[in-house]
Amino acid sequence: MFVPDGQLVSSPIKVYVAPLNLDNANSPILRLVPLQHWNGGEITDVPKCELVLVAPNQIWTETIAGQPVQRQGTLLIFDARKSFSIQKFKSTSRATPILTWADPNAPKSEPKLVGEPIYLGNFWPAVVWTVVMILATLLFIRWMARKSKPSALYLVSGPDNYMSLWRTQLAAWTIAVGSMVFLFGIIQLRVPRIPDSLVALMGLSVATGGLSAVADRTKEQKSRQAAATPKPAAAPPAPSLAPAPAAKPELSHLISSYDPNTKTVVLSIPKAQMVFWTGIILILFVLKSWLNGELWEVPWAMVTLTGVSQAGYIADKAVETAKI
């Protein structure tokens, strides 16, 4: 019997039995025995979970010793909301699943399977603990940042005090992924698997930051060279081509940039596109992870779209540098 760890009590509980093919005539019964009450004896006093579905001839994959193993048998779905309760302040509770069923060939016997102890999650208390922990961490970071700067927004700003898009994107992904990892971590009491596509998305942000820093450094060097080039005596002094520092970081900086030639702030469609895709994928990631009960594996097509968007952002920076 295989019962996935970290399932939510508020959602249907899935139980897999291999290689048996049970049906409704077998009247399968699931009991979730709290770990502190289980001594291997009689369990007739433990409430039964309500049977929702019996589906024989199913195929699924289990992970054993780090390797995927395909099995075939019966999928059972139970409703445990009335039979298993968790204290309101606890995010998870441990239980031993015990499955029994009727055998038509041996009416007097009652086959029994005892599974490995599992953790069952209590969703809303887990959400509350996650929000408290994330807010406490962010407030601590904000407190440390304000020791040096008047606002924590300087954490995601460049040397010119303009809010940096790639820094903001990296911070947003860090908060989103960290929140989901903590949420499922306290439900399952183990670190959830982080999908490769999610690692690739965060890697794209870091790579974009590196290329952006190179472009900014090149722009700064060109500005210094232009300022140091001697001009004819009759010619008026050339205006500085260095970007004007902003008074303070603002959200509008995420979709705009400073043009040193015209000395004006101009809107940037590549930046706006990058903000759009980042927001869409972040919202989808949080919602899908929330609904699935595990970290959502972002489709590689969306990773590619994000990469294209970030390539446009880098290209826009390269064009700005070439104008100097």
N, C-alpha and C positions, 0 to 999 in steps of 0.2 A: 504494500500500500504506500502510495506517495501522496503526501499532503503538502503543497507548497507553503513555505515559511513566509510570515509577514502578511498574511491575508487580513482583511478588515472584517471585524465582526458585523459591521453595518452592511456588508456586501455578501452575496452568496459565497459559501465556502465550497471550494472544489476539492474533490477527492478522486484519485486515480487508483484503480485496482488492476494489476496485471498478474497472470495472463487470463484471469477469470472474465467471463462475459455474463454479468448479472442482468436481470430485467426486473420489472415491477413485481413479478410473481415471487421473487426472492425477498421482497420487503426489506431492503437494506436499512439499517439503523446506525446512525452516527451519534456517538456521545463524546463530548469534549470535557475531559476530566481535568480540573485545575491541578497543576503539578503538585501543590502542597497537600492535596487530598488523595493522591494516587499511591496506593500501597500494593497494587497488583491483585487485590481481592475482588469482591463483588462490586459491580458498578450499576446495579439495578436502580439505585436511588438517584443516579445522575440523570438529569432531564435529557430527553431525546431531541436531536435537531430535526426540524421539519424537512422532509424529503421534497425536493423541487423537481429534479430530473434524474432519470436513469438512461444513460446512452451507451449501449454495448458497441463493440467493434470500433473503438476509437484508437487513434495513434497520437502519441505525444513524445516529447523529448525531456529527459531528465539529465541533470549534470551530476556525474559520479566521479569523485576524485579529479575534478576539473575537466572531465571529458564528457561531451554530449552522448547520451545513450537513448536510442529510440525504443519505445515499448508499445505494446498493443494490449487493450483490455477494455475496461469499463470506466466511463466518466460519470461520477456522481456529483450532484450539486445539492447542497443543503442550506437551509436558512437557520442561522444560529442566534438570531437576535433575541429570541425569547428564552433560549436554553442556556446561554452562556453570557454572563455579565462581567464587566470590568469596572472597577472603581472609577468615578468620574475624573479624578485627578491623575490617573495613570494612563500613559500613552500605549502601553502594551501589557499583555499578560501571557504567561506560559501555560500550555495545556497539552495533555496527551490524547491524541485522537484514537478512538476505539470503534471499530466497525464490526457489526454483526449482521447476519442475514439468515433467512430460512432456506434449508436445503430440502427440496421436494423428495429427493431420494432417501433422506434420513430425517423424517419429521421430528424425531426426539432430540436431534442434535442441533446445536446452534454454532456454526463456524464463527470464529472471532479473529480479527486482525488488530494488532496493537502497533500503531505507528510511532515514529520518533517524536519526541516532544517538539512542539512548534510554538512560535510566538504569534499571537493574534493581536492586531492593532486596534486601538481606540482612536478613531480618526481626529475628531475635533480637539480632544486634549492634546494630541500630538501637534496639531496645527498651532494651538495656543502656545505650547512650549517652544515651537520653532520660531514663532513671531517674537516671543520674549527674548530668546537667545540671539536672533539676528539683530533685533533693535538694540539690545545691550551692546553687542559687538560694534555696530555702526556708531552708536553714541560714544563708545570708548575711542574709536578711531577719530571721530569728529572732535572729541576733547583734546586728543593729542595733536590734531592738525591745527586747532585754534591756538595752540601754544606758540606757533610760528607765524600763522597767517590769520587774518580776520574771518575767513570763511573756509569751510571744508571743501568748497568747490575748487579751491586751488590744487587739490589733489588730482583733479582731472584736467588741469590747465597746463599750458606750455609756459616757457620762460617769458613770453610776451603777455601773459595773463589772459589769453584767449582760451576758452574751453576747447580741449582737444577731443575730436570725435573718436579717435581710436582708443584713447584713454577712457573715455566715457563708456564706449562699447565694452571694453575689457572689464570695467567695474560692474556694468550691468550684468554681464554673463557670470562674473564671479559671485554676485549676490544671488542670482537666480539658481545657478547650479549648487552653490553652497547651501541654500535654503532647502532645495529638494533632497540633497544628500543627507542633511541633518534630519529632515522630516522622516524619510524612509529608514534612516539609520536608527532612530529611537523607536520606530515601529518594529523593525526586524532585529534590532540590536546587533547589526553587522553592517559594514560599509557596503552600500549597493554598488553593483557593477556600473561603471561609467562607460556608455557606448563610445565606440571609436569615432563616430561622426561628431559627437559632442566635443571630444578632444580636438578633432580637426577644426571645428568652428572656433574654439578658443585659440588654437594655434594660428588661425588666419588673422585674428585680432592682433596677436603679438607680432606676426610677420608684417602686417600693415603698419604697426607702430614703428618697426625697425626701418622700413622703407620710407615712411613719413619723416622720421628723424634724419635720414640721409638727405632727403629733399630739402628739409629746413636748414640743415647745415650747409648745403650747397648754396642755398639762397642767401644765407648770412655771409658766406665767403665772397659771393659775387657783389653783395652790397658794400662790403668793406673795400674790395678792390676798386669798385666804381667811385667810392668816396676818396680813396687814396690817389686816384689818377689825376695828375696835374692838368689844369684847364688853362686855356689862353687867357691873358689878362683882361681882354675886352669882353670875354664871354661872362654872362651872369653866373653866379654860383649855382651848381646843379643841386636840385632838391635831393634830400636823403631818400634812398630807395629801401631803407630798412623798414619793416613793418612797424607801425605805431603801436606801442603797448596799450592794451585796454585798461580802463580804470579798474575794472573788476570783472571776474568771469560771469558770463550771462548765458542762459540757455540758447539765445539767438545765435551765439557763436557756432553752435553745432551745425547750422545750415548756411553759414556765411563765412567770408574771409576778407581780409584787408588787402586792397589793391594799392601798392606803394606808388604806382604811376599816377593814378587819379586822386590818391589820398582819400578814398571812400571805401565804405564797406559794401561788398557786393554779395548777392545771394548765390549759392552754389548748388546746382541740381545734382551733381554727384554726391555731395554731402547729404542733401535731402533724401536721395535715393537710399543711401547707406543707413540713415536714421530710420527710414520706412521699413526696410527689410529687417533690420535689427529688432525693431519693435514688434513686427509681425511674428518673427520666429521666436522671440522671447515669450510672447503671450501664448503662442501655441505650445511651446516647451513646458511652461508651467501648468497649463490646463490639461494637456495630454498626460503629463506625468502624474498629475493629481487624479485624473480619472482612471488611468491604467494601474496605479499603485506601484509604479516603478519608473525609473528615469526613461523618458521617451527617447528613442533612437531617431534622431533627426534624419529624414531622408537625404540621401546623398545628392539628389537633384537640388534640394534647398541649400545644401552646403555649397554646391557649385554656383547657384545664383548669388549667394552671399559673396563668394570669391570674385565673381564678375563685378558686383557692386563695389567691392573694395578695390578692385583693379581700376575702375573708373575714378575712384577717389584719389588713388596714387597718381594716375595719369593727369588729373586736374592739377595736382601739386607740381608735377613735372612741367606742365605748361606754364604755371605761374613762375617757376624758377627760370625757365627759358626766356621769359619776357624781360628779365633783369639784365 
